[in-house]
Amino acid sequence: MRSKRIQPIAKHADQLQKQAVQIFVVAQQAVVDAQLQLEQLLEYRSEYNSGRVSGSLSVIQLRDYQVFLKKLNQSIDQARINIVNKKQICEQQKLNWLKTRSRSKALDAVIVKYQIQETLIEARIEQKEQDEFSSRPKRQS
């Protein structure tokens, strides 16, 4: 029976699809985490800018402030790049999952098709046997 022979392949495809969806979910969470990190950096910069002392900063304090702000802005830029990269990875994982899901569904459809064909063949064989039995001459006792 063809349906039974293809079932291990379909089962394997289903497992691959489940793994792919798990990887996709992890990639989605990585995007969310990266976005949260960017939001935290932006909030920190905003708080830092609003809390700075205006007026009487020494040259050293002003230089340190500018260096810190520059590093913070670089971190923000890097976080934005990180988000773009994570989104690209997430999209690739989504495409991979959709591909594996499509293959799994196609194999499931093939199994159903084979099972229907096998059922029809079995029904024809049974009907043929019944017809042959009923067409035999009956013995008289």
C-alpha positions as CSV (number, residue, x, y, z in Angstrom):
1,M,0.0,0.0,0.0
2,R,1.4,3.3,-1.2
3,S,-0.1,5.3,1.6
4,K,1.7,3.3,4.3
5,R,5.0,3.6,2.4
6,I,4.8,7.3,2.2
7,Q,3.7,7.9,5.8
8,P,7.3,7.9,7.3
9,I,8.3,10.5,4.8
10,A,5.3,12.6,5.7
11,K,6.0,12.2,9.4
12,H,9.6,13.4,8.8
13,A,8.4,16.4,6.8
14,D,6.0,17.2,9.6
15,Q,8.8,17.1,12.2
16,L,10.9,19.4,9.9
17,Q,7.9,21.8,9.7
18,K,7.6,21.8,13.5
19,Q,11.3,22.5,13.9
20,A,11.1,25.3,11.4
21,V,8.2,27.0,13.1
22,Q,10.1,26.8,16.4
23,I,13.1,28.5,14.8
24,F,10.8,31.1,13.3
25,V,9.3,31.9,16.7
26,V,12.7,32.2,18.2
27,A,13.7,34.6,15.4
28,Q,10.5,36.7,16.0
29,Q,11.4,36.9,19.7
30,A,14.9,38.0,18.8
31,V,13.4,40.9,16.8
32,V,11.2,41.9,19.7
33,D,14.1,41.7,22.1
34,A,16.2,43.9,19.8
35,Q,13.4,46.5,19.5
36,L,13.1,46.6,23.3
37,Q,16.8,47.1,23.7
38,L,16.6,50.0,21.2
39,E,13.7,51.5,23.1
40,Q,15.6,51.3,26.4
41,L,18.6,53.0,24.9
42,L,16.4,55.8,23.4
43,E,14.7,56.2,26.8
44,Y,18.0,56.3,28.6
45,R,19.4,58.9,26.2
46,S,16.3,61.0,26.7
47,E,16.5,60.8,30.4
48,Y,20.2,61.5,30.3
49,N,19.7,64.6,28.1
50,S,16.9,65.9,30.3
51,G,18.8,65.4,33.5
52,R,22.0,67.1,32.5
53,V,23.2,70.1,34.4
54,S,23.2,73.2,32.2
55,G,25.6,76.0,32.7
56,S,28.4,75.2,35.0
57,L,30.2,72.2,33.5
58,S,33.9,72.1,33.5
59,V,35.8,71.4,30.3
60,I,36.5,67.9,31.4
61,Q,32.9,67.2,32.4
62,L,31.7,68.6,29.1
63,R,34.1,66.4,27.2
64,D,33.1,63.4,29.2
65,Y,29.5,64.2,28.5
66,Q,30.1,64.5,24.8
67,V,32.1,61.2,24.7
68,F,29.4,59.4,26.6
69,L,26.7,60.8,24.4
70,K,28.7,59.8,21.3
71,K,29.0,56.2,22.6
72,L,25.4,56.1,23.5
73,N,24.4,57.3,20.0
74,Q,26.7,54.7,18.5
75,S,25.0,52.1,20.6
76,I,21.6,53.3,19.3
77,D,22.8,53.2,15.7
78,Q,24.1,49.6,16.3
79,A,20.8,48.6,17.9
80,R,19.0,49.8,14.8
81,I,21.3,47.8,12.5
82,N,20.8,44.8,14.8
83,I,17.0,45.1,14.4
84,V,17.4,45.2,10.6
85,N,19.6,42.1,10.7
86,K,17.2,40.3,13.1
87,K,14.2,41.1,10.8
88,Q,16.1,39.7,7.8
89,I,16.8,36.5,9.7
90,C,13.2,36.3,10.8
91,E,12.0,36.7,7.3
92,Q,14.3,33.9,6.1
93,Q,13.1,31.7,8.9
94,K,9.5,32.5,8.0
95,L,10.1,31.5,4.3
96,N,11.8,28.3,5.4
97,W,8.9,27.5,7.7
98,L,6.3,28.2,4.9
99,K,8.3,26.0,2.6
100,T,8.4,23.1,5.0
101,R,4.7,23.5,5.9
102,S,3.8,23.4,2.2
103,R,5.8,20.2,1.7
104,S,4.2,18.6,4.8
105,K,0.7,19.5,3.6
106,A,1.4,18.3,0.1
107,L,2.6,14.9,1.5
108,D,-0.5,14.7,3.7
109,A,-2.7,15.3,0.7
110,V,-0.9,12.6,-1.3
111,I,-1.5,10.2,1.6
112,V,-5.2,11.0,1.6
113,K,-5.3,10.6,-2.2
114,Y,-3.6,7.2,-1.9
115,Q,-5.9,6.1,0.9
116,I,-9.0,7.0,-1.2
117,Q,-7.6,5.1,-4.1
118,E,-6.8,2.1,-1.9
119,T,-10.3,2.1,-0.4
120,L,-11.8,2.2,-3.9
121,I,-9.6,-0.7,-5.1
122,E,-10.5,-2.7,-2.0
123,A,-14.2,-2.0,-2.5
124,R,-14.0,-3.1,-6.2
125,I,-12.2,-6.3,-5.2
126,E,-14.8,-7.1,-2.6
127,Q,-17.6,-6.3,-5.0
128,K,-16.0,-8.6,-7.6
129,E,-15.7,-11.4,-5.1
130,Q,-19.3,-11.0,-4.1
131,D,-20.4,-11.0,-7.7
132,E,-18.4,-14.1,-8.4
133,F,-19.9,-15.8,-5.3
134,S,-23.4,-14.9,-6.2
135,S,-23.0,-16.0,-9.8
136,R,-21.9,-19.5,-8.9
137,P,-24.4,-22.2,-9.4
138,K,-26.0,-23.1,-6.1
139,R,-25.7,-26.7,-5.0
140,Q,-28.7,-28.6,-4.1
141,S,-28.5,-30.8,-1.1
